Amino acid sequence: MLTDKEIVLGVTGGIAAYKAPELVRMLMKDGARVTAVMTANAQRFVEPLPLSVLTKRPVFTDLFASEKPGSINHIEVADGADLLLVAPATANIIAKLAHGLADDALSTMALACRAPLLIAPAMNVNMYAHPATAENVEKLRSRGACFVGPEVGELACGWEGKGRLSDLDDVVEACHMALSPKDLKGKRVMVTAGPTREFFDPVRYISNRSSGKMGYAVARVARRRGADVCLITGPVALKPPPGVEIIKVTTARQMYTEALREAEKADIVVKASAVADYRPIAEVSQKIKKTSDNKLNIELTENPDIIATIGQKKKKQILVGFAAETSDLIKHAEVKLKEKNLDLIVANDVTRTDAGFDTDTNVVMIIDRNGRRAQWPRMTKTEVAYKLFDRILAMIARDQKRRKRSQDNSVND
């Protein structure tokens, strides 16, 4: 998460500068501490006061102004930064950053800053496509700077094309990416999420209450931490996490086919989907009409068990399952852990109003293959995902040590 991270937000003179206060609010909601630095032209679009009120800090606009005697603002701000985010970034500031110019508070501070640099461009489509801008962008990338956007869309100047500031959700996500540890780099993670739909006529189906939020959080965090991520998702109303391979399915059998194929390539499999256990034996081609006795009988048959099949075939993979229960939480979770050959199971009581289906928070019990249990307090599903991967990485480290000891003993024998 961004908790207690110091983010310096550089705001430059583009129309998208009016979004800066909302961007500050979103960053602070995720726990960051924000200091705003504005160019003179940025102040033509938005006043410093709203940013100062939101950040509860002075906004730096003048290279030579100082809040306290003897301090050098641009150096102090640069030294304290965990991340320098420039949003919106005009062609002018991109050129300054690329060539090391330092003629105002933002560009001078940027030159002194050793924190990662994240740039969110926003400008006219022709300005962004100009060879000089393209060359400056590539020069900054070669030095390690990261970019988010720009997007294609209608621009304030009347043109339509690539130059629009990225959606603020994507900018915040890019901050998470820049500041998250890359301890899953080199790992392939497969995640399943959401419900399935089992149709019995062209307009009706059997499903469940899964929103997909937990699985999407797992996929998003895995990507933040450097993994190559494949997300197999049932029908949900969620925005896909950026940088994640998405495979959309509808039925349990479709998810079964995709999951088994992708699991073969995965180092870590997290099955957070709520797959229908049963499906109608037959799907009729026409909508079923009401009958005079107001009764409808549907014969069901069992769907293939995705996680059990993966568990039977797994070798060195880490396999994580979820158990959504309404009673006897630990008992049912331990049975599933053993029967499906899981390494970890995440169990939660879906009768709680602050956990389970369609909530942003969860309260879970973690049980590993050795029977160790851990009850986690209520936290966001994103926080659950972070702690889950901490637990997975610890398990991988223990397995590697165990294999190394076994190899060493074999050599000694």
Stockholm file with secondary structure:
# STOCKHOLM 1.0

chainA/1-413         MLTDKEIVLGVTGGIAAYKAPELVRMLMKDGARVTAVMTANAQRFVEPLPLSVLTKRPVFTDLFASEKPGSINHIEVADGADLLLVAPATANIIAKLAHGLADDALSTMALACRAPLLIAPAMNVNMYAHPATAENVEKLRSRGACFVGPEVGELACGWEGKGRLSDLDDVVEACHMALSPKDLKGKRVMVTAGPTREFFDPVRYISNRSSGKMGYAVARVARRRGADVCLITGPVALKPPPGVEIIKVTTARQMYTEALREAEKADIVVKASAVADYRPIAEVSQKIKKTSDNKLNIELTENPDIIATIGQKKKKQILVGFAAETSDLIKHAEVKLKEKNLDLIVANDVTRTDAGFDTDTNVVMIIDRNGRRAQWPRMTKTEVAYKLFDRILAMIARDQKRRKRSQDNSVND
#=GR chainA/1-413 SS CCTTCEEEEEECSSGGGGGHHHHHHHHHHTTCEEEEEECTTGGGTSCHHHHHHHHTSCCBCCTTCCSSTTCCHHHHHHHHCSEEEEEEECHHHHHHHHHTCCCSHHHHHHHHCCSCEEEEECCCHHHHHSHHHHHHHHHHHHTTCEECCCEEEECTTSCEEEEECCCHHHHHHHHHHHHSCCTTTTCEEEEEESBCCEEEETTEEECCCCCSHHHHHHHHHHHHTTCEEEEEECSCSCCCCTTCEEEECCSHHHHHHHHHHHHTTCSEEEECCBCCSEEESCCCSSCCCCCTTCCCCCCEEECCCHHHHHHHHCSSCEEEEEEEESSCHHHHHHHHHHHTTCSEEEEEETTSTTSSTTCSEECEEEEETTCCEEECCSEEHHHHHHHHHHHHHHHHHHHHHHHHHHHHHHHHC
#=GC SS_cons         CCTTCEEEEEECSSGGGGGHHHHHHHHHHTTCEEEEEECTTGGGTSCHHHHHHHHTSCCBCCTTCCSSTTCCHHHHHHHHCSEEEEEEECHHHHHHHHHTCCCSHHHHHHHHCCSCEEEEECCCHHHHHSHHHHHHHHHHHHTTCEECCCEEEECTTSCEEEEECCCHHHHHHHHHHHHSCCTTTTCEEEEEESBCCEEEETTEEECCCCCSHHHHHHHHHHHHTTCEEEEEECSCSCCCCTTCEEEECCSHHHHHHHHHHHHTTCSEEEECCBCCSEEESCCCSSCCCCCTTCCCCCCEEECCCHHHHHHHHCSSCEEEEEEEESSCHHHHHHHHHHHTTCSEEEEEETTSTTSSTTCSEECEEEEETTCCEEECCSEEHHHHHHHHHHHHHHHHHHHHHHHHHHHHHHHHC
//
